[in-house]
């Protein structure tokens, strides 16, 4: 029986290979990841993450699991708003977590923060152990996103909330074409100039185009068992926030 395949950017690869390839990409760009986020999005990713926190409304006493949490951006924001709360950053790629630990916020928040190497499709945590699950610009890199959503549902407590921030599709064809021109022509060159790695950023651009549109992904969240699921477009749909509740 032939092995199942999946997409890696615009390539088709065996499912068993994707996680290793994604690890290679993020291991390669880890030290420049935050700088590249600013360059690629002209700093707008910070506004998107703030919008995520506005909708999430972190509260004292909550326990957050930030999957594909990389260098800690979301966890730092969450803890700054929640006050006395706890955050666990979980990522497949250890070099990303190492970069996160080096950041000044990590030292200030060390008592409330933990860093765990783990796979979104097989989380190393017990059932019903978190109040909030976030994944920011990470789920499109997961080999089987539906399994990651099922794991999110498993580890959340009843009453817990899922929130996903991900690049999405612009509903206007003309604007999507203009954005594609920018993405495919400029972003890989920025990757080469800043991170010395054109290929990794070519993959990241391609992976955005392969990710389901807003409504398709909303249905995937509902299929995983989440209720009161909805989404909000950011910057005309360049990115989208999806929210769901485990009830």
Secondary structure, DSSP 8 states (H G I E B T S, - for coil): ----EEEETTEEEEHHHHHHHHHHHHHHHGGGHHHHHHHHHTTHHHHHHHHHHHHH---TT-EEEEET-TTSHHHHHHHHHHSS-EEEEEES-HHHHHHHHHSHHHHHTGGGEEEEE-BTTB-SS-TT-EEEEEEES-GGGSTTHHHHHHHHHHHEEEEEEEEEEEE---SSHHHHHHHHHHIIIIIHHHIIIIIS-HHHHHHHHHHHHHS--HHHHHHHHHHTT-EEEEEEEEGGGTEEEEEEE--
